[in-house]
């Protein structure tokens, strides 16, 4: 798809990219096909798409035989979704369901309660972290997420101990993330200021880690990463109001250097720490 083709499409449907919603439309159809290939979408499989916009990814998913639930916040794209539904749905065979709703509050777990599903999406940069955490922390998790996002965020999610951040931990506790490809900014219209990347996150059939108390673990993580440049014993003592001697005792028991920074701990150390600290 060329810029001219995209502009004609927008003109046909009387659409305008909405900066408030962070709308940048991908023109490279090869990347869309690669995303679907990476997700391993098979005929008949359910795919959740967030922010279908002009429907170019939606249509390719339908052409592959996927069943698609598309959630779009911007009502100006309703005509696009209706046109796709008219083309691909029949009374006997529904392929596309769509909702004009905010993906951050949409009850997808209820909608897909009897379905295994995958997430394939090109989402606005400003909700990337929230969307990823929403699906990975849901009770009804997807089998995988294949998402086009800001390049810097994609690489942050794949960080290793020494550079770990809260988002990386939030993902790596549940999934195995991998940067598939980098997408230059000129592949989009309007052109964003930064490059993007396709990130694939595969969720194993069984949970990667046993997490007895997820709320407690993330309470500790948020407290520690709010002062990630500070030494661990200080963030535990000050941000969680824990007794200094208790903290020292727990860290010594786990053989964790009290002067270590939060980004240097491994996932296993965080899990042990959560288990040993009081509620």
N, C-alpha and C positions, 0 to 999 in steps of 0.2 A: 504493500500500500504506500503510495506516495503522499506527500503533504497535500498536493492538489486533490487527490482522490479523497483524502480524509476531510479536507475543507468542503468538498462537494457533498459528502455524506452529512456533515454537520449542517450544511445549508439546507439539504433536503428535509431533514427532521427539525430544522429551526433550532439548532442546539448551539450553545456557547460554553466553552470550558469554564468551569467555576473554580476560581482561585481559592475560595473559602473551603471547598471540598478537596483541594489539592489534585485537581484533575489534569493528568498528563497522559495522553493516549499513545500507546505503543504502535508504531507503524510497521515494524519488522515482523512479518508473518512467520519467518523461520524460527524466531525466538518463541513465538506462541506454540508452534508445533513441538519445539524442543521441550518446552515446559510440560506439555501433555505426555510426551515420550518419557520424560524423567519421572513423572508421577505414575507412569505405568497404567494409565487409564484404559480399561477394557470395556467392550460393549456391554451395556446393561448395568455398569457400575454407577453408583451415586456419587456425584461431585457437588460440593458446596463451593459456589463462587461468590466472593465478596466484591462489590463494586464493578459490575459488568460493563457499565458505561455504554460505549458504542457497540458492544456485543461482538467484537471480533474474536475474543477468546471463547465466549459463549458458543458462537456458531461452530468453531472448530471442535469443541467438546461434543456438541450434538452430532457433528459429522462423523466423529469417532464412535458414535453409538452410546455415549454416556447419557445418563439421566441427570439433569442439572437443576439444582435449587440455587437461583440467583437472587441475591439481596442487594438492592440498590437504594441508596439514601436520597439521591437527587431525582425528584419526580419528572424532570424534563426528559429522562431517558425511558419513561414508561412506553412511549410509542415504539421505540426500538425493541423492547422486550415483547410487546404485543405482536409485532411483526414476526419476530422469531418464533413465538408460540404458534402463530397462525400457520407458519411454514412447516414446523416440525411436529406439532401435536395433532393427534387424531382422537376421535372419541374412544377408540379401542386402545390407543397407545399414547400416553402422556409422557413426553420427553423433557419438557421444560416447565418448571414451576418458578414463579417469580414473586417477590415481595418488594414493595417500596417501603423501606424501613431502615432504621439505623442498625448496622450490623453489630454494634457494641451492646445493644439492648435486645436484639431479636432473639427469640427463644428457639434457637436451632435444635437444641437437645430434644424438645418436645416434638418438633417437626420431623426429626430424623430418629426418633426413639427406637424404631424397629429396623433401622438401616445401619449397615457399616458404610462408611463414606470416606472420601478424601477431600482435602481442600486444595483448590488450584485458583490462584487469584493474582491480579495486579492491583495492589492496594495503595491508597494515598500514604505518603511518607509519614504524615503526622499521627497516624493511628497504628503504625506497624507493630510497635511493642505491645500495645493493648490487644490487638487482634491475635497475635501469636500467643500471648499468655491466656487469652480467653479460651482458645481451643485446647491448649495443652493442659489447662487446669480444669477443663470441663469434666463432668462426671462421664459424659458420653464423648470420648475423645475420637478424633479421626484416625485413620490408618497412617496417613501422612499429610504433610503440608508442603506444597510447592508454590512459593510466593516470590513475586518480583518486588524488590524493595530497594531502599537506598544502599549503595555498595558498602559504605562505612558500617551501617547497622548489621549487614549480613556477615561481614568479617568479625565484628564484635561478638556476634552470637556464637561464632566458631572459635572463640579465644580459648587458649590453654592456661593452666595454672601459672600464675605470674602476671597474667593480664586478664584474669576472669573478672566479669562484671555481673551485676544482678540479672540482667536480661540473659546473658549466656548461661548462668546457673539455672534460671527458670526454664530454659529450653533443654539443656543437657541432662537435667534430672529425669526427663521424660523421653527425649528423642535424640537421634544422632543427626546433627546438622552438617550440611556440606554445601559449599558454594559451587554451583554448577557452571555458571558463566557470568561474565561482566558485560553489562549492556551500556554502551556510551549514551550520553545525554541526547545526542543528535538523533537518536532513534525514536524520540518522542516528539509529540506536538501537543501543546506548546513545549518548548525545550526547557527542561528543568536546569537548575544551576549545578547539579551534581550527577555523577554517573549512578547507575543502578546495578543490581546483580540478581540472578535467580538463585534462591536458596531452597534446597530440598531438605526437609526434616522427616526422617522415617521413625515411626513409633514401633518398637518391637511388640510382638504378640503378648509378651508378658512384661510387666513393669521392669524398668532397668534397675531401680533401687527400691528397697523397702523403706517407706517413709511413714513411721507410726503416727506422727502428728504434723501434717503439712502446714497448718496455720502457725504452729510454734516455730517450725523451721524458717518460714518466710518472715516471721516477726523478727527473728534473730538476724537473718540476712539483711533485711531492710535497715535495721538499726546499725549494723556494722558497715554497710556500704554507704550510709549517710555520712560517714567519716572515713572513707576508704584509704585516705592517705595517713590516717592515724594508726598507731599500733593497736593490735587486736585487744590486748588487755584493757586499754583505755576505752575503746568503743563499747566493750561488754560492760565495763563498770559504769561508765557515764551514761550511755544511751539506753541501757536496759536496767539501770539502777540496781545492779547486782553488787553483792558484797565483794570487796577487793580480794580478801583472803580466799573466798569460795572460788572466784575466777582463777586465781593463781593455782589453787589445788586441782581444779578441773583441767586446766591447760597442762599442768605437770603430769597428771594421770594419762593424758592423751599424747604426751610427748610433743606438744605444740609450743613452739617458741612464742612467748608472750609478746615479743616485739615485732612479730610478723604482721604484715599488712593484709587486710581482707582478701585482696585480689590474688594473693599467693597461696591460699589454702586450696586443697583439692576438694572435689565433691565429697569424697569419703570422709575427709576431716570435718566438713560442715555437718554431715549426718551424725558423726560421733559426738560432735560438740552439742548439737541439738538434743541428742539423747541424754547427755550428761548434765546439761544445765537445768535448773529448776523451771517450772512452768511460770 
